[in-house]
Amino acid sequence: MRLVPFLLVGLVGCAAADTDRSAAAPAGEYLYLWTASTDSTTPDFLAVLDVTEDSARYGRLVTTTPVPGLANGPHHTEHEMPADGRLFANGFASGQSFIFDLTDPAQPRVDGQFGDVDGYAHPHSFLRLPNGNVLGTFQMRHDADGMTPGGLVELTPRGERVRSASADAPGLDPATRVYSAGVVPALDRIVTTTTDMDADADYEASRQLQLWRLSDLSLRHTFALPDGPAGGEGLNTAEPRVLRDGRTVLVSTFNCGLYLLEGLEGDAPSGRLVASFPRKDGVYCAIPVIAGDYYLVTVPAWNAVVSLDISDPSEPREVGRATLDSADIPHWIALSPDQRRVVVTGYQGMKHRVVLLRFDPATGALSIDERFREDGASTPGFRFDDKAWPHGGSAKGVPHGAVFSRSGS
């Protein structure tokens, strides 16, 4: 596996720390962190932190919920807490995905699990559709010819298959893998990216985007992103994001390019480079989020999360930056429902730590949340390498996907 963004490092139930459970309020704000155990004999788990703004327990561990199996390789969760409180999370190493029931926000439970669906293997990203179902991007498919390009699978909130569609097409590079997606209901479109999680992948295949029709999951077009002045900006297509007009799509690449998509309704879709960031050997720009007219993204070369004003998406401009420690490689970010806080997980100095940022939705300014720290700690953040976990054991944890609870939980 590549170091970034793909570093991967039996029990079902919910166990809470006695002192924390007795103090936990039935309503509040929580942060959920999908966490790998570094001890292959102990389970991976979902960690829950209290992030209620006015709580004396701000940033404290509430509980952990272990999942079945071992060495699942916790990777992506949904990027926002769904309205039904059922959070999908993938274990990319094992190919198993889990559904967490968070309707009792302080006491999660595992309420579903699935692996391959209709021959499609290794789901990577999960997104909610307008009908409430879940769209999964599956990297590959097993068939008589071996591994072929994956596809899209629509699932019910309980993980049951509704329909599926292949990303394969005549003339398509067989190394194509489906990575992530953006759903554009206003245009009856889905945009998917094609970065392969395999370290030996064909880089040229990874510069492709695929355009689908949402209503019937039919594949309409496959097209490649051009490079820019630095060369290679179009490689490793990453995360499509739909802007608040519901029609405009920006796509990031792990090679630190940002592309504005054009012509999604027609027969000649394309991407135009509108911004880029410096690259650093061995690490990659990664997860972005949209907050109104701002685009937030991790830039490891700066050890930072950056905010861009995208009120004119053809000319993004930087308006904010939160710089972390020099050893920190930020990767995953997610936004709180009030758009005032950002959770950050990552690699190297952040491998066993999560931090929060403050975000000003009026100006785009970013800063480190200094209050989010453990008792006696000299630096902000919550550590995963010095804990006796409520579900048992004390193995170091590696948090990856992270999401805030919905407001009013």
C-alpha positions as CSV (number, residue, x, y, z in Angstrom):
1,M,0.0,0.0,0.0
2,R,1.1,3.5,-0.6
3,L,2.0,5.5,2.6
4,V,-0.7,8.2,2.0
5,P,-3.5,8.2,1.4
6,F,-3.6,4.4,1.9
7,L,-1.7,3.6,5.0
8,L,-3.4,0.6,6.7
9,V,-2.0,-0.5,9.7
10,G,-14.4,-10.8,17.5
11,L,-16.5,-8.8,19.4
12,V,-19.8,-6.9,18.9
13,G,-21.2,-4.5,21.4
14,C,-20.6,-1.3,23.3
15,A,-18.4,-0.9,26.4
16,A,-18.1,2.3,28.2
17,A,-15.7,3.6,30.8
18,D,-17.5,3.5,34.1
19,T,-16.6,7.0,35.2
20,D,-17.4,8.4,31.8
21,R,-20.7,6.6,31.3
22,S,-22.1,7.7,34.6
23,A,-21.4,11.3,33.7
24,A,-22.6,11.2,30.1
25,A,-25.6,13.3,29.3
26,P,-28.3,11.7,27.1
27,A,-28.0,14.6,24.7
28,G,-24.9,16.4,23.5
29,E,-22.3,16.5,20.7
30,Y,-20.1,13.6,20.0
31,L,-17.1,12.8,17.7
32,Y,-16.8,9.3,16.3
33,L,-13.4,7.9,15.2
34,W,-13.1,4.7,13.2
35,T,-9.9,3.2,14.7
36,A,-7.5,0.4,13.9
37,S,-5.9,-1.6,16.6
38,T,-2.1,-2.0,16.2
39,D,-2.3,-5.3,18.0
40,S,-3.6,-7.9,15.5
41,T,-5.0,-10.0,18.3
42,T,-7.4,-7.3,19.5
43,P,-10.4,-5.8,17.6
44,D,-10.7,-2.6,15.7
45,F,-13.2,-0.2,17.2
46,L,-15.3,3.0,17.0
47,A,-14.2,5.5,19.6
48,V,-16.6,8.2,20.9
49,L,-15.5,11.5,22.3
50,D,-17.6,14.1,24.0
51,V,-17.3,17.4,22.1
52,T,-20.2,19.2,23.7
53,E,-19.1,22.9,23.7
54,D,-20.2,23.7,27.2
55,S,-19.3,20.4,28.8
56,A,-16.6,20.1,31.4
57,R,-15.8,16.7,29.7
58,Y,-15.0,18.4,26.4
59,G,-12.6,16.1,24.5
60,R,-13.0,13.1,26.9
61,L,-13.5,9.5,25.9
62,V,-17.0,8.3,26.4
63,T,-16.9,4.8,25.1
64,T,-15.5,2.4,22.5
65,T,-17.4,-0.1,20.3
66,P,-15.4,-3.1,19.0
67,V,-16.2,-4.8,15.7
68,P,-16.1,-8.5,14.7
69,G,-12.9,-9.9,13.2
70,L,-9.3,-8.8,13.4
71,A,-7.1,-6.6,11.3
72,N,-10.0,-5.1,9.3
73,G,-8.0,-2.0,8.4
74,P,-10.5,0.7,9.3
75,H,-10.5,3.3,6.5
76,H,-13.3,5.5,5.4
77,T,-16.6,6.3,7.0
78,E,-19.3,8.4,5.6
79,H,-18.2,12.0,5.6
80,E,-21.3,13.3,7.4
81,M,-23.5,11.8,10.0
82,P,-26.6,10.5,8.2
83,A,-30.1,11.6,9.3
84,D,-31.0,8.0,10.2
85,G,-28.0,7.6,12.5
86,R,-26.7,4.5,10.7
87,L,-23.1,5.1,9.9
88,F,-21.3,3.0,7.2
89,A,-17.6,2.4,7.7
90,N,-15.3,0.2,5.6
91,G,-12.5,-2.1,6.7
92,F,-10.5,-2.0,3.6
93,A,-7.9,-4.6,4.5
94,S,-10.4,-7.3,5.2
95,G,-13.0,-6.1,2.6
96,Q,-15.6,-6.1,5.4
97,S,-17.8,-3.1,6.0
98,F,-19.8,-2.3,9.2
99,I,-22.9,-0.4,10.0
100,F,-23.0,1.4,13.3
101,D,-26.3,2.3,14.9
102,L,-25.9,5.7,16.5
103,T,-29.5,6.5,17.4
104,D,-28.3,6.4,21.0
105,P,-25.4,8.8,20.3
106,A,-23.3,8.0,23.4
107,Q,-23.8,4.2,23.1
108,P,-23.1,3.0,19.5
109,R,-23.7,-0.6,18.5
110,V,-22.8,-2.7,15.5
111,D,-26.0,-3.4,13.6
112,G,-24.8,-4.8,10.3
113,Q,-21.9,-6.1,8.3
114,F,-21.2,-7.1,4.7
115,G,-18.3,-8.0,2.4
116,D,-18.5,-8.5,-1.4
117,V,-21.8,-7.5,-2.9
118,D,-22.9,-9.0,-6.3
119,G,-19.2,-9.8,-7.0
120,Y,-18.0,-6.3,-6.2
121,A,-15.2,-6.2,-3.7
122,H,-13.5,-3.7,-1.4
123,P,-15.9,-0.8,-1.0
124,H,-14.2,2.4,-0.3
125,S,-16.6,5.3,0.0
126,F,-20.2,5.6,1.1
127,L,-22.6,8.5,0.2
128,R,-26.3,9.1,0.8
129,L,-28.7,9.2,-2.1
130,P,-31.7,11.5,-2.3
131,N,-34.0,8.5,-1.5
132,G,-32.1,7.7,1.7
133,N,-30.2,4.7,0.4
134,V,-26.4,4.4,0.4
135,L,-24.2,4.5,-2.7
136,G,-21.0,2.4,-2.3
137,T,-18.0,2.7,-4.5
138,F,-16.4,-0.7,-4.9
139,Q,-12.8,-0.8,-6.2
140,M,-12.9,-4.0,-8.2
141,R,-15.0,-7.0,-9.2
142,H,-14.4,-10.7,-9.3
143,D,-15.3,-12.5,-12.5
144,A,-14.1,-15.3,-14.8
145,D,-11.3,-13.0,-16.1
146,G,-10.0,-12.3,-12.5
147,M,-10.1,-8.8,-11.1
148,T,-11.8,-6.2,-13.3
149,P,-12.8,-2.6,-12.7
150,G,-15.3,-2.3,-9.9
151,G,-18.5,-0.2,-9.9
152,L,-21.3,1.3,-7.9
153,V,-23.7,-0.5,-5.6
154,E,-26.8,1.0,-4.1
155,L,-27.6,-0.4,-0.7
156,T,-30.4,0.1,1.8
157,P,-29.5,1.6,5.1
158,R,-29.4,-1.9,6.4
159,G,-26.8,-2.9,3.8
160,E,-29.0,-4.9,1.5
161,R,-28.3,-4.7,-2.3
162,V,-30.8,-2.6,-4.3
163,R,-28.9,-2.5,-7.7
164,S,-25.4,-2.4,-9.0
165,A,-23.5,-1.2,-12.1
166,S,-20.1,-1.9,-13.5
167,A,-17.4,0.7,-14.2
168,D,-16.0,-1.5,-17.0
169,A,-16.5,-0.5,-20.6
170,P,-15.0,-1.4,-24.0
171,G,-11.5,0.0,-24.3
172,L,-11.3,0.9,-20.6
173,D,-7.9,0.4,-18.9
174,P,-8.3,-2.8,-16.9
175,A,-6.4,-1.2,-14.1
176,T,-9.2,1.3,-13.5
177,R,-10.6,1.2,-9.9
178,V,-13.5,3.1,-8.5
179,Y,-12.4,5.2,-5.6
180,S,-14.9,7.9,-4.4
181,A,-17.9,9.7,-5.8
182,G,-20.0,12.9,-5.9
183,V,-23.7,12.7,-6.3
184,V,-25.3,15.6,-8.4
185,P,-29.1,15.0,-8.3
186,A,-29.8,18.4,-10.0
187,L,-28.1,17.0,-13.1
188,D,-29.0,13.4,-12.7
189,R,-25.3,12.6,-12.5
190,I,-22.7,10.8,-10.4
191,V,-19.0,11.6,-10.7
192,T,-16.5,8.9,-9.6
193,T,-12.7,8.9,-9.3
194,T,-10.3,6.1,-10.1
195,T,-7.3,5.9,-7.8
196,D,-6.3,2.4,-6.9
197,M,-5.5,1.4,-3.3
198,D,-2.8,-1.0,-4.6
199,A,0.8,0.3,-4.4
200,D,1.6,-1.3,-7.8
201,A,-1.3,0.4,-9.6
202,D,-1.1,2.0,-13.0
203,Y,-0.8,5.8,-12.4
204,E,-2.2,6.7,-15.8
205,A,-5.5,4.9,-15.1
206,S,-5.7,6.9,-11.9
207,R,-6.1,10.2,-13.8
208,Q,-9.5,9.2,-15.1
209,L,-13.0,10.3,-14.0
210,Q,-16.2,8.5,-14.8
211,L,-19.6,10.1,-15.3
212,W,-22.8,8.1,-14.6
213,R,-26.5,8.8,-14.8
214,L,-27.9,8.8,-11.3
215,S,-31.4,7.6,-12.3
216,D,-30.3,4.3,-13.7
217,L,-26.6,4.0,-12.7
218,S,-25.6,3.8,-16.4
219,L,-22.0,4.7,-17.2
220,R,-22.0,7.6,-19.6
221,H,-18.4,8.7,-20.1
222,T,-14.8,8.1,-18.9
223,F,-12.4,11.0,-19.3
224,A,-9.0,12.0,-18.1
225,L,-7.8,15.1,-16.2
226,P,-5.0,17.2,-17.9
227,D,-1.8,18.1,-16.0
228,G,-0.8,21.7,-15.2
229,P,2.5,23.6,-15.1
230,A,4.1,21.3,-12.5
231,G,3.2,18.1,-14.3
232,G,1.3,15.3,-12.7
233,E,-1.4,17.4,-11.1
234,G,-4.1,15.2,-12.7
235,L,-2.9,11.9,-11.3
236,N,-4.6,10.0,-8.5
237,T,-8.1,11.5,-8.8
238,A,-9.5,11.7,-5.2
239,E,-12.6,13.3,-4.0
240,P,-15.4,15.0,-6.0
241,R,-17.3,17.7,-4.0
242,V,-20.6,19.3,-5.1
243,L,-20.8,23.0,-4.3
244,R,-23.8,24.5,-2.6
245,D,-25.5,25.5,-5.9
246,G,-26.1,21.7,-6.3
247,R,-24.7,21.7,-9.9
248,T,-21.0,22.7,-9.8
249,V,-18.4,20.0,-9.0
250,L,-14.8,20.4,-7.9
251,V,-12.5,17.3,-7.9
252,S,-9.3,17.0,-6.0
253,T,-6.3,14.8,-6.8
254,F,-3.9,13.2,-4.4
255,N,-1.2,14.9,-6.5
256,C,-2.5,18.2,-5.1
257,G,-4.5,19.5,-8.1
258,L,-8.0,21.0,-7.9
259,Y,-10.2,20.7,-11.0
260,L,-13.5,22.4,-12.0
261,L,-15.6,20.0,-14.0
262,E,-17.5,21.3,-17.0
263,G,-20.1,19.9,-19.4
264,L,-21.5,17.3,-17.0
265,E,-24.9,17.4,-18.7
266,G,-23.5,16.8,-22.2
267,D,-21.4,14.4,-24.2
268,A,-18.0,16.1,-23.7
269,P,-17.3,16.4,-19.9
270,S,-13.9,17.8,-19.0
271,G,-11.9,19.1,-16.0
272,R,-10.0,22.3,-15.8
273,L,-7.1,22.9,-13.3
274,V,-8.1,25.9,-11.2
275,A,-5.7,25.5,-8.2
276,S,-2.8,23.4,-7.0
277,F,-0.6,23.0,-4.0
278,P,3.0,21.9,-3.5
279,R,3.7,18.2,-3.2
280,K,5.9,16.4,-0.8
281,D,7.6,13.1,-1.5
282,G,5.7,10.1,-0.1
283,V,2.6,12.1,1.1
284,Y,-0.4,13.4,-0.7
285,C,-3.1,16.1,-0.5
286,A,-6.2,14.4,0.7
287,I,-9.7,14.9,2.0
288,P,-11.6,18.1,1.3
289,V,-14.9,19.5,2.7
290,I,-17.3,22.2,1.4
291,A,-18.4,24.8,3.9
292,G,-20.7,27.3,2.1
293,D,-18.4,29.3,-0.2
294,Y,-15.2,27.7,1.3
295,Y,-13.3,24.7,0.3
296,L,-11.1,23.1,3.0
297,V,-8.4,20.6,2.2
298,T,-5.3,19.0,3.7
299,V,-1.9,20.0,2.3
300,P,0.8,17.8,3.9
301,A,3.7,19.7,2.3
302,W,2.6,22.6,4.6
303,N,1.6,20.3,7.5
304,A,-1.7,22.3,7.2
305,V,-5.4,22.4,6.5
306,V,-6.1,25.2,4.1
307,S,-9.3,27.2,3.4
308,L,-10.1,28.5,-0.1
309,D,-12.7,31.0,-1.1
310,I,-14.6,29.4,-3.9
311,S,-17.4,31.9,-4.4
312,D,-15.9,32.0,-7.9
313,P,-14.9,28.3,-8.3
314,S,-12.9,29.1,-11.4
315,E,-10.5,31.2,-9.3
316,P,-10.1,29.8,-5.8
317,R,-8.1,31.9,-3.4
318,E,-6.6,31.0,0.0
319,V,-8.2,32.8,3.0
320,G,-7.2,30.6,5.9
321,R,-4.6,28.1,7.1
322,A,-4.1,26.1,10.3
323,T,-0.5,24.8,10.5
324,L,0.1,21.7,12.6
325,D,3.3,20.4,14.1
326,S,6.2,19.8,11.6
327,A,5.8,16.0,12.0
328,D,2.1,16.0,11.4
329,I,0.7,14.8,8.0
330,P,-3.0,15.7,8.0
331,H,-5.2,13.4,5.8
332,W,-8.9,13.1,6.8
333,I,-11.1,16.1,7.7
334,A,-14.8,16.4,8.4
335,L,-16.9,19.3,9.4
336,S,-19.2,19.7,12.4
337,P,-22.9,20.4,11.6
338,D,-22.6,24.1,12.6
339,Q,-19.6,24.4,10.4
340,R,-17.5,25.8,13.2
341,R,-15.2,22.8,13.9
342,V,-13.1,20.5,11.8
343,V,-11.8,17.1,12.9
344,V,-8.3,16.1,11.5
345,T,-6.7,12.7,11.5
346,G,-3.5,11.7,9.6
347,Y,-0.1,10.1,9.6
348,Q,3.4,10.2,11.0
349,G,3.1,12.6,14.0
350,M,-0.7,12.3,13.8
351,K,-0.8,8.5,13.5
352,H,-2.1,8.0,17.0
353,R,-3.7,11.5,17.6
354,V,-6.8,13.5,16.5
355,V,-7.0,17.3,16.6
356,L,-9.8,19.8,16.2
357,L,-9.7,23.0,14.3
358,R,-11.9,26.1,14.7
359,F,-13.4,27.4,11.5
360,D,-15.1,30.8,10.9
361,P,-17.9,30.3,8.4
362,A,-18.1,34.0,7.7
363,T,-14.4,34.6,6.8
364,G,-12.9,31.1,6.2
365,A,-10.3,31.6,8.9
366,L,-8.9,28.4,10.5
367,S,-7.1,27.9,13.9
368,I,-6.2,25.0,16.2
369,D,-8.7,24.3,18.9
370,E,-6.5,24.7,22.0
371,R,-9.2,23.6,24.4
372,F,-9.4,20.2,22.8
373,R,-6.6,18.6,24.8
374,E,-6.2,16.0,27.5
375,D,-5.6,16.9,31.2
376,G,-1.9,17.9,31.7
377,A,-1.1,17.7,28.0
378,S,1.3,20.3,26.6
379,T,-0.2,20.1,23.1
380,P,-3.8,20.0,21.8
381,G,-5.4,16.8,20.7
382,F,-6.6,13.4,22.0
383,R,-4.1,10.5,21.9
384,F,-4.7,6.9,21.0
385,D,-1.4,5.5,22.2
386,D,-1.7,5.7,26.0
387,K,-5.2,4.3,26.8
388,A,-6.8,1.4,28.5
389,W,-9.8,1.0,26.2
390,P,-13.3,0.4,27.7
391,H,-13.8,-2.7,25.5
392,G,-10.5,-4.2,26.8
393,G,-6.8,-4.0,26.1
394,S,-4.5,-1.0,25.7
395,A,-3.2,-1.5,22.1
396,K,-2.3,1.7,20.3
397,G,-5.1,2.9,18.0
398,V,-4.9,4.5,14.6
399,P,-7.9,6.7,13.9
400,H,-8.9,7.3,10.2
401,G,-12.4,8.1,9.3
402,A,-14.1,10.6,11.7
403,V,-17.4,12.3,11.8
404,F,-19.4,14.5,14.2
405,S,-22.8,13.6,15.5
406,R,-25.8,15.6,14.2
407,S,-26.8,18.7,16.0
408,G,-29.3,18.1,18.8
409,S,-28.2,14.4,19.4
